[in-house]
Amino acid sequence: MKAITSLTALALGASLAGMAMAQTAPAPDAQAGAGAATAVSGATETPATESDTATTDEAAPEEAGAEVETAEGSVLPNGQDMTPVEEMDGRWRNEEGIPTFKVEEGVVDFATFNGFRRYHAECHVCHGPDGEGSTYAPALKNSVLRMDYYDFMQVVASGKQGSNSVMPAFGTNKNVWCYIDDIYVYLLAHGTETIGRGRPAERGDKSDEYTAQEDSCMSS
């Protein structure tokens, strides 16, 4: 299956978000949350509150620390084998081209390290530090083990309406979407207990390929 790079995914995210808005008119509370979350690069997001947050799962939000089936070796509960096979654009991918992490002797690859930074800049207010969840949003470190990668991308791009809350669409927010693969692999690494909570102590270098892809996405 062909992987989605961040630049290609940005266009997909905008398209998915537009389709979702055209097909379903959000409830009054959802409109306020979605509008604040689709800011373009350089804009300052309004901190999320309970009324404009939601789950990425079909079920009710998980509480922090909720039990979840763990990965067996490199294979996730959803069936994806996350063994790193090839480095592309400065990010590791499995044999299907899906982004994954690589940790060797405690050294975390740059994309996974950057995912920690980006998650805590954009996502932790709702989903809790280290993806551990909160009282009104699920533990994303668990969600990524069960969800298909492309389903995860679609939810982040288009948002999702829950029974009592809403997750805004982030497909046009470059501060999220240009780094969505990094956020994803960070959550995978923590969800599989490959890395623990907190800032990784050691990281790999940022490659020229990563920098070129990042610059292209942020300037497009």
N, C-alpha and C positions, 0 to 999 in steps of 0.2 A: 504494500500500500504506500503510496507516495506521501511523504511527510509534508506538513504545512510549515514553511518557514515563517518567521515573524513578519516579514514584509508582505508575503502572500496572505498570511492570516489577517493582517490589518485590513486588507481589502475585503476579505471574507467576512470579517467582523462587522464592518460597516454595512455590508450587504445584508447579513443576518439580522442586525439590529434594525435596519430599515424595513425588512420583511416583517419582523415581529411587530413593529409599530403600525404597519399598514394593515396587518391582519387582525390585531386585537387592540381595542382602545383600552388603556389601563384605567384602573379605578382612580379616583381623585387622589388618594394618598400615594399611589404608585407613580402618578405623573410627577409629583414633586421630587421623589427619590430618583427616578430615572433621569430627569432633567439635570439634576446636580451631578450625576455620575457620568454623563457623556461629554464632559468638558474636553476641549482639544488640548494638545500639548502646550504646556506653559501656563495653563489656567490652574488656579488653586481650588481643590475640591472642598466642598463643605463637609465637615466631619459627619459621618453617618450616625443615625440614631436608630432606636428600636423600630420606629415606624417605617424606615426605608431600608431595611435589611431583610434577608430571607435565606432560604436553604437552597443548595444546589442538588439536593436529593429529592426523590419523589415522596419519601416519608417525612414525618415531622422532624424538626431540627434535633440533632443529637446533643446531649449534654457533654461538657468537657470530661474526658476520661472514659467515655463510653466504650464498651468492649467491641472489638471488630476482629474479624478473621485476618490473621497476618499472612504475609506472603510466604510461600514455600520456596526457599532458595531465591532464584531470580524471577520466578513466575508469580504474578500477582493473583489474588482471588478472582479477578475478572478474566484471567487467562492470558494476559499479555506477558511475554518474556522480556524482561527489562535489561538483559545482558547487553552492555555497551559493545558495539561492533565497529562503528565508524564515527569519526569526528567530522562534522560538516558545519561550516560557518561558526566554528569555535564552540559547537555544542555536540555532545555525544548522542548517538542514536542507536536504537536496536536494529535487528535485521530487517524490520518492516519500515524503518525510517522514522519511528516515533521517538521523540526526545527522551533521554534517560540520564541517569547520573553515573559518575565514576569516582569512587573514593579508594585511594591506595595509600596504605600505611598512615591513615589519618589525614591525608591531604585531599581536600574536596576540589573537584574541578571548578573552574571559574564560574560557569553558568549556574551551577547549584549554589555556590556562595552568593552570587548576585541575586539569585532567587530568594534567598533569605532576606537580603536587604530590601528588595522590591516588595516582597510580601509584607514586611513590617512597615513599609512606607505607605502601602495602599490598602491592605486587606485585613490587618490584625484588629482594627477597631471593631469590626463585626464578628470575625471568625476566630478571634482570640490569638494571643501570642503563640508562635510556633504552630499555628494551624490546629490548636487543641480544642477549638470550639468555644461557644458561649451559651448563655441561657436562651438566646434567640437565633443563633446561626450555628450550623453544623461544624464539626471538626473536619476540616478539609484534608487533613493528613489521613483520615479514614476514608473520606469520599473518593479520593483519587485511586484507592486500591480496588474499589468496586466499579467505578465508572469507566467506560471506554474513553480513551483520550479525546476522540473527536466529539463525543457527547459533552465532555468537560469543556472543550473549546466553545461549543455552541452555546452552552449555558452562560459562560462568562461573556461571550460576545453579545448575546441577545437579552440576557437577564431572564428572570423567572418569577412568575406570580405564585405565591403560596397562599394558604388559606387565611393567614392572619398577617402576612408581611410580603415584601417584594424584594428581590435582588435586582438592583439596577443593571442596565446594559453597559458594558465596558468596551465594546467593540471599537468605539471612536476615541477612546482615551489612550493616547499613545504611551503615557506613563505606565499603563498597565499592559496594553496590547503588544507593544514592541518587546516586552519582556515576559509574555505569558508562558513561553516554554521554560524560562528560567524558574518562574514561580511554580510551574507544574513539577519540574524535576526536584526542586527543593522539597515540596510536599511529599513526593514519592520517597525521597531519601529519608525523611523524618518518619513518614508513615510506616516504612519497612524497618525502622529502627536501625538503619545503617548509620545515621547520625543522630545525636541526641538533641536536646533542647538547647537553645541559645545560639550565639554566633559561632560558626565553625572556626576553630583555632588556626587552621592552616588552609590555604587555597592555592590552586594553580594559577598560572599567569594568564592574563587576558591576551588572546591572540590577535594578530592583525586582521584575520578573517572575521572574528567576532566584532571588532571595532568597525570594520567596513559595513557589515550588515546592520549594526546598531545605528550608525550614522545615516545609512540609506533609509531605514524605517522612520527615524525621528524627523528627517528632513522632507519626507514625501508628503 
